Amino acid sequence: MFMQSLMLLAVDRGLDTCAQEFWARYPQTVAKFVNLPDDHMVFSGMAMGYRDPPTRSTLAHATRPLRGLV
């Protein structure tokens, strides 16, 4: 619930977030890297920041109507 609330508050302030539960697969590695006390555990991480502005694709590609594919 804490992460969800934090993510909603971030979006309300114009930030984007991405929950990253995969960090929990490497608890000892992450704990050692961030000097986490022994009585704490890694559950998940979260990226937070401003979204990159949209860009136009420069890739040239041909499209076919859906009717021709189905």
Distance bins in CASP14 RR format, pairs under 12 A and 6 or more apart:
PFRMAT RR
TARGET T0000
AUTHOR 0000-0000-0000
RMODE 2
METHOD distances of the structure
MODEL  1
1 7 0 0 0 0 0 1 0 0 0 0 0
1 8 0 0 0 0 0 1 0 0 0 0 0
2 8 0 0 0 0 0 1 0 0 0 0 0
2 9 0 0 0 0 0 1 0 0 0 0 0
2 19 0 0 0 0 0 1 0 0 0 0 0
2 43 0 0 0 0 0 1 0 0 0 0 0
2 44 0 0 0 0 0 1 0 0 0 0 0
2 45 0 0 0 0 0 1 0 0 0 0 0
2 46 0 0 0 0 0 1 0 0 0 0 0
3 9 0 0 0 0 0 1 0 0 0 0 0
3 10 0 0 0 0 0 1 0 0 0 0 0
3 17 0 0 0 0 1 0 0 0 0 0 0
3 18 0 0 0 0 0 1 0 0 0 0 0
3 19 1 0 0 1 0 0 0 0 0 0 0
3 20 0 0 0 0 0 1 0 0 0 0 0
3 21 0 0 0 0 1 0 0 0 0 0 0
3 43 0 0 0 0 1 0 0 0 0 0 0
3 44 1 0 0 1 0 0 0 0 0 0 0
3 45 0 0 0 0 1 0 0 0 0 0 0
3 46 1 0 0 1 0 0 0 0 0 0 0
3 47 0 0 0 0 0 1 0 0 0 0 0
3 48 0 0 0 0 0 1 0 0 0 0 0
4 10 0 0 0 0 0 1 0 0 0 0 0
4 11 0 0 0 0 0 1 0 0 0 0 0
4 17 0 0 0 0 1 0 0 0 0 0 0
4 19 0 0 0 0 1 0 0 0 0 0 0
4 44 0 0 0 0 0 1 0 0 0 0 0
4 46 0 0 0 0 0 1 0 0 0 0 0
5 11 0 0 0 0 0 1 0 0 0 0 0
5 12 0 0 0 0 0 1 0 0 0 0 0
5 17 0 0 0 0 0 1 0 0 0 0 0
5 46 0 0 0 0 0 1 0 0 0 0 0
6 12 0 0 0 0 0 1 0 0 0 0 0
6 13 0 0 0 0 0 1 0 0 0 0 0
6 15 0 0 0 0 0 1 0 0 0 0 0
6 17 1 0 0 1 0 0 0 0 0 0 0
6 19 0 0 0 0 1 0 0 0 0 0 0
6 44 0 0 0 0 0 1 0 0 0 0 0
6 45 0 0 0 0 0 1 0 0 0 0 0
6 46 1 0 0 1 0 0 0 0 0 0 0
6 48 0 0 0 0 1 0 0 0 0 0 0
7 13 0 0 0 0 0 1 0 0 0 0 0
7 14 0 0 0 0 0 1 0 0 0 0 0
7 15 0 0 0 0 1 0 0 0 0 0 0
7 16 0 0 0 0 1 0 0 0 0 0 0
7 17 1 0 1 0 0 0 0 0 0 0 0
7 18 0 0 0 0 1 0 0 0 0 0 0
7 19 1 0 0 1 0 0 0 0 0 0 0
7 20 0 0 0 0 0 1 0 0 0 0 0
7 44 0 0 0 0 0 1 0 0 0 0 0
7 45 0 0 0 0 0 1 0 0 0 0 0
7 46 1 0 0 1 0 0 0 0 0 0 0
7 47 0 0 0 0 0 1 0 0 0 0 0
7 48 0 0 0 0 1 0 0 0 0 0 0
7 49 0 0 0 0 0 1 0 0 0 0 0
8 14 0 0 0 0 0 1 0 0 0 0 0
8 15 0 0 0 0 0 1 0 0 0 0 0
8 16 0 0 0 0 0 1 0 0 0 0 0
8 17 0 0 0 0 1 0 0 0 0 0 0
8 19 0 0 0 0 0 1 0 0 0 0 0
9 15 0 0 0 0 1 0 0 0 0 0 0
9 17 0 0 0 0 1 0 0 0 0 0 0
9 46 0 0 0 0 0 1 0 0 0 0 0
9 48 0 0 0 0 0 1 0 0 0 0 0
10 16 1 0 0 1 0 0 0 0 0 0 0
10 17 1 0 1 0 0 0 0 0 0 0 0
10 18 0 0 0 0 0 1 0 0 0 0 0
10 19 0 0 0 0 0 1 0 0 0 0 0
10 46 0 0 0 0 1 0 0 0 0 0 0
10 47 0 0 0 0 0 1 0 0 0 0 0
10 48 1 0 1 0 0 0 0 0 0 0 0
10 49 1 0 0 1 0 0 0 0 0 0 0
10 50 0 0 0 0 0 1 0 0 0 0 0
10 51 0 0 0 0 0 1 0 0 0 0 0
11 17 1 0 0 1 0 0 0 0 0 0 0
11 18 0 0 0 0 0 1 0 0 0 0 0
11 48 0 0 0 0 1 0 0 0 0 0 0
11 49 0 0 0 0 0 1 0 0 0 0 0
11 50 0 0 0 0 0 1 0 0 0 0 0
11 51 0 0 0 0 0 1 0 0 0 0 0
13 48 0 0 0 0 0 1 0 0 0 0 0
13 49 0 0 0 0 0 1 0 0 0 0 0
13 50 0 0 0 0 0 1 0 0 0 0 0
14 48 0 0 0 0 0 1 0 0 0 0 0
14 49 0 0 0 0 1 0 0 0 0 0 0
14 50 1 0 0 1 0 0 0 0 0 0 0
14 51 0 0 0 0 1 0 0 0 0 0 0
15 46 0 0 0 0 0 1 0 0 0 0 0
15 47 0 0 0 0 0 1 0 0 0 0 0
15 48 1 0 1 0 0 0 0 0 0 0 0
15 49 1 0 1 0 0 0 0 0 0 0 0
15 50 1 0 0 1 0 0 0 0 0 0 0
15 51 0 0 0 0 1 0 0 0 0 0 0
16 46 0 0 0 0 0 1 0 0 0 0 0
16 47 0 0 0 0 1 0 0 0 0 0 0
16 48 1 0 0 1 0 0 0 0 0 0 0
16 49 1 0 1 0 0 0 0 0 0 0 0
16 50 1 0 0 1 0 0 0 0 0 0 0
16 51 1 0 1 0 0 0 0 0 0 0 0
16 52 0 0 0 0 1 0 0 0 0 0 0
17 44 0 0 0 0 0 1 0 0 0 0 0
17 45 0 0 0 0 0 1 0 0 0 0 0
17 46 1 0 1 0 0 0 0 0 0 0 0
17 47 1 0 0 1 0 0 0 0 0 0 0
17 48 1 0 1 0 0 0 0 0 0 0 0
17 49 1 0 0 1 0 0 0 0 0 0 0
17 50 0 0 0 0 0 1 0 0 0 0 0
17 51 0 0 0 0 0 1 0 0 0 0 0
18 44 0 0 0 0 0 1 0 0 0 0 0
18 45 0 0 0 0 1 0 0 0 0 0 0
18 46 1 0 0 1 0 0 0 0 0 0 0
18 47 1 0 1 0 0 0 0 0 0 0 0
18 48 1 0 0 1 0 0 0 0 0 0 0
18 49 0 0 0 0 1 0 0 0 0 0 0
18 51 0 0 0 0 0 1 0 0 0 0 0
19 43 0 0 0 0 0 1 0 0 0 0 0
19 44 1 0 0 1 0 0 0 0 0 0 0
19 45 1 0 0 1 0 0 0 0 0 0 0
19 46 1 0 1 0 0 0 0 0 0 0 0
19 47 0 0 0 0 1 0 0 0 0 0 0
19 48 0 0 0 0 0 1 0 0 0 0 0
20 26 0 0 0 0 0 1 0 0 0 0 0
20 30 0 0 0 0 0 1 0 0 0 0 0
20 42 0 0 0 0 0 1 0 0 0 0 0
20 43 0 0 0 0 0 1 0 0 0 0 0
20 44 1 0 0 1 0 0 0 0 0 0 0
20 45 1 0 1 0 0 0 0 0 0 0 0
20 46 1 0 0 1 0 0 0 0 0 0 0
20 47 1 0 0 1 0 0 0 0 0 0 0
20 48 0 0 0 0 0 1 0 0 0 0 0
21 27 0 0 0 0 0 1 0 0 0 0 0
21 42 0 0 0 0 0 1 0 0 0 0 0
21 43 1 0 0 1 0 0 0 0 0 0 0
21 44 1 0 1 0 0 0 0 0 0 0 0
21 45 1 0 0 1 0 0 0 0 0 0 0
21 46 0 0 0 0 1 0 0 0 0 0 0
22 29 0 0 0 0 0 1 0 0 0 0 0
22 30 0 0 0 0 0 1 0 0 0 0 0
22 42 0 0 0 0 0 1 0 0 0 0 0
22 43 0 0 0 0 0 1 0 0 0 0 0
22 44 0 0 0 0 1 0 0 0 0 0 0
22 45 0 0 0 0 1 0 0 0 0 0 0
22 46 0 0 0 0 0 1 0 0 0 0 0
22 47 0 0 0 0 0 1 0 0 0 0 0
23 29 0 0 0 0 1 0 0 0 0 0 0
23 30 1 0 1 0 0 0 0 0 0 0 0
23 31 0 0 0 0 0 1 0 0 0 0 0
23 33 0 0 0 0 0 1 0 0 0 0 0
23 34 0 0 0 0 0 1 0 0 0 0 0
23 36 0 0 0 0 0 1 0 0 0 0 0
23 41 0 0 0 0 0 1 0 0 0 0 0
23 42 1 0 1 0 0 0 0 0 0 0 0
23 43 0 0 0 0 1 0 0 0 0 0 0
23 44 1 0 1 0 0 0 0 0 0 0 0
23 45 1 0 1 0 0 0 0 0 0 0 0
23 46 0 0 0 0 1 0 0 0 0 0 0
23 47 0 0 0 0 0 1 0 0 0 0 0
24 30 0 0 0 0 1 0 0 0 0 0 0
24 31 0 0 0 0 0 1 0 0 0 0 0
24 41 0 0 0 0 1 0 0 0 0 0 0
24 42 1 0 1 0 0 0 0 0 0 0 0
24 43 1 0 1 0 0 0 0 0 0 0 0
24 44 1 0 1 0 0 0 0 0 0 0 0
24 45 0 0 0 0 1 0 0 0 0 0 0
25 42 0 0 0 0 1 0 0 0 0 0 0
25 43 0 0 0 0 0 1 0 0 0 0 0
25 44 0 0 0 0 0 1 0 0 0 0 0
25 45 0 0 0 0 0 1 0 0 0 0 0
26 32 0 0 0 0 1 0 0 0 0 0 0
26 33 0 0 0 0 1 0 0 0 0 0 0
26 34 0 0 0 0 0 1 0 0 0 0 0
26 41 0 0 0 0 0 1 0 0 0 0 0
26 42 1 0 0 1 0 0 0 0 0 0 0
26 44 0 0 0 0 0 1 0 0 0 0 0
26 45 0 0 0 0 0 1 0 0 0 0 0
27 33 0 0 0 0 0 1 0 0 0 0 0
27 34 0 0 0 0 0 1 0 0 0 0 0
27 36 0 0 0 0 1 0 0 0 0 0 0
27 38 0 0 0 0 0 1 0 0 0 0 0
27 40 0 0 0 0 1 0 0 0 0 0 0
27 41 1 0 0 1 0 0 0 0 0 0 0
27 42 1 0 1 0 0 0 0 0 0 0 0
27 43 0 0 0 0 1 0 0 0 0 0 0
27 44 0 0 0 0 0 1 0 0 0 0 0
27 45 0 0 0 0 0 1 0 0 0 0 0
28 34 0 0 0 0 0 1 0 0 0 0 0
28 36 0 0 0 0 1 0 0 0 0 0 0
28 38 0 0 0 0 0 1 0 0 0 0 0
28 41 0 0 0 0 0 1 0 0 0 0 0
28 42 0 0 0 0 1 0 0 0 0 0 0
29 36 0 0 0 0 0 1 0 0 0 0 0
29 42 0 0 0 0 1 0 0 0 0 0 0
30 36 1 0 0 1 0 0 0 0 0 0 0
30 40 0 0 0 0 0 1 0 0 0 0 0
30 41 0 0 0 0 1 0 0 0 0 0 0
30 42 1 0 1 0 0 0 0 0 0 0 0
30 43 0 0 0 0 0 1 0 0 0 0 0
30 44 0 0 0 0 0 1 0 0 0 0 0
30 45 0 0 0 0 1 0 0 0 0 0 0
31 37 0 0 0 0 1 0 0 0 0 0 0
31 38 0 0 0 0 1 0 0 0 0 0 0
31 39 0 0 0 0 0 1 0 0 0 0 0
31 40 1 0 0 1 0 0 0 0 0 0 0
31 41 1 0 0 1 0 0 0 0 0 0 0
31 42 1 0 1 0 0 0 0 0 0 0 0
31 43 0 0 0 0 0 1 0 0 0 0 0
32 38 0 0 0 0 0 1 0 0 0 0 0
32 42 0 0 0 0 0 1 0 0 0 0 0
33 42 0 0 0 0 1 0 0 0 0 0 0
34 40 0 0 0 0 1 0 0 0 0 0 0
34 41 0 0 0 0 0 1 0 0 0 0 0
34 42 0 0 0 0 1 0 0 0 0 0 0
34 45 0 0 0 0 0 1 0 0 0 0 0
36 42 1 0 0 1 0 0 0 0 0 0 0
36 43 0 0 0 0 0 1 0 0 0 0 0
63 69 0 0 0 0 0 1 0 0 0 0 0
64 70 0 0 0 0 0 1 0 0 0 0 0
END
